[in-house]
Amino acid sequence: MKIRCMKTMRRFAGMLAIGCVLSTGSALAYTTTTENGSAADAVMAALPYGYLSASAETVVDSASATEDMQAAKNQVEEEERQAREAAAAAAAAAAAQARINQLVNGSVTPHSISKSSSLAADSVIKNNFKKLGNYRLSFYCPCATCNGRSDAKTKLGTKMAEGRTIAVDSRVIPLGSRVYIDGYGVFIAEDTGGAIKGNRIDVCVANHSRAYQFGIDYADVYLIG
């Protein structure tokens, strides 16, 4: 039984060899195995020269194409990432410039003031305007007792207004300058005072009770211009 099976396998190997030779276009029409040979050896011997090398090149070319496609995909993803970062940077720069324009040229309208973290000096202010230092803040109102006159006029001739008017030492901060007080916002240096010297600012509020409410405070001050 074993001998019959072995003979059958050898006949099958021979037929396989013939099929491989005919499919590759070889001039050989027939090949068989010997008692000591193998069907695989016969098939290998019957293949045309260069057949295996061409197949290997096909595999290599396919792998190379896959690597090229991955490299191209990585390049596209990197370019898209850089484009997103550039767009975000451009948007941030535009927003910063718009804020600078507002601080320099926007209207400073009278309003009720309060100290707030939302009015803290941000990177736009810190990076674009001159820091004058940490100032002592006091608060005064338009009455004759606080202002020294009853008509509520400032040194510049404007009418005092909470949320806009501050009194400064004009030797340090020129009258008419815009000033950013950390935590309070933008004001205009419109007034002076006998006790306001050096790093002191008097902030105008509506009345005595408001002045007493704020008392004394300290904050970083930036000169906008």
Secondary structure in CASP SS format (residue, H / E / C, confidence):
PFRMAT SS
TARGET T0000
AUTHOR 0000-0000-0000
METHOD secondary structure of the structure
MODEL  1
M C 1.00
K H 1.00
I H 1.00
R H 1.00
C H 1.00
M H 1.00
K H 1.00
T H 1.00
M H 1.00
R H 1.00
R H 1.00
F H 1.00
A H 1.00
G H 1.00
M H 1.00
L H 1.00
A H 1.00
I H 1.00
G H 1.00
C H 1.00
V H 1.00
L H 1.00
S H 1.00
T C 1.00
G C 1.00
S C 1.00
A C 1.00
L C 1.00
A C 1.00
Y C 1.00
T C 1.00
T C 1.00
T C 1.00
T C 1.00
E C 1.00
N C 1.00
G C 1.00
S C 1.00
A H 1.00
A H 1.00
D H 1.00
A H 1.00
V H 1.00
M H 1.00
A H 1.00
A H 1.00
L C 1.00
P C 1.00
Y C 1.00
G C 1.00
Y H 1.00
L H 1.00
S H 1.00
A H 1.00
S H 1.00
A H 1.00
E H 1.00
T H 1.00
V H 1.00
V H 1.00
D H 1.00
S H 1.00
A H 1.00
S H 1.00
A H 1.00
T H 1.00
E H 1.00
D H 1.00
M H 1.00
Q H 1.00
A H 1.00
A H 1.00
K H 1.00
N H 1.00
Q H 1.00
V H 1.00
E H 1.00
E H 1.00
E H 1.00
E H 1.00
R H 1.00
Q H 1.00
A H 1.00
R H 1.00
E H 1.00
A H 1.00
A H 1.00
A H 1.00
A H 1.00
A H 1.00
A H 1.00
A H 1.00
A H 1.00
A H 1.00
A H 1.00
A H 1.00
Q H 1.00
A H 1.00
R H 1.00
I H 1.00
N H 1.00
Q H 1.00
L H 1.00
V H 1.00
N H 1.00
G C 1.00
S C 1.00
V C 1.00
T C 1.00
P C 1.00
H C 1.00
S C 1.00
I C 1.00
S C 1.00
K C 1.00
S C 1.00
S H 1.00
S H 1.00
L H 1.00
A C 1.00
A C 1.00
D C 1.00
S H 1.00
V H 1.00
I H 1.00
K H 1.00
N H 1.00
N H 1.00
F C 1.00
K E 1.00
K E 1.00
L E 1.00
G E 1.00
N E 1.00
Y E 1.00
R E 1.00
L E 1.00
S E 1.00
F E 1.00
Y E 1.00
C C 1.00
P C 1.00
C C 1.00
A H 1.00
T H 1.00
C H 1.00
N H 1.00
G C 1.00
R C 1.00
S C 1.00
D C 1.00
A C 1.00
K E 1.00
T C 1.00
K C 1.00
L C 1.00
G C 1.00
T C 1.00
K E 1.00
M C 1.00
A C 1.00
E C 1.00
G C 1.00
R C 1.00
T E 1.00
I E 1.00
A E 1.00
V C 1.00
D C 1.00
S C 1.00
R C 1.00
V C 1.00
I C 1.00
P C 1.00
L C 1.00
G C 1.00
S C 1.00
R E 1.00
V E 1.00
Y E 1.00
I E 1.00
D C 1.00
G C 1.00
Y C 1.00
G E 1.00
V E 1.00
F E 1.00
I E 1.00
A E 1.00
E E 1.00
D E 1.00
T C 1.00
G C 1.00
G C 1.00
A C 1.00
I C 1.00
K C 1.00
G C 1.00
N C 1.00
R E 1.00
I E 1.00
D E 1.00
V E 1.00
C E 1.00
V C 1.00
A C 1.00
N C 1.00
H H 1.00
S H 1.00
R H 1.00
A H 1.00
Y H 1.00
Q H 1.00
F H 1.00
G C 1.00
I C 1.00
D E 1.00
Y E 1.00
A E 1.00
D E 1.00
V E 1.00
Y E 1.00
L E 1.00
I C 1.00
G C 1.00
END
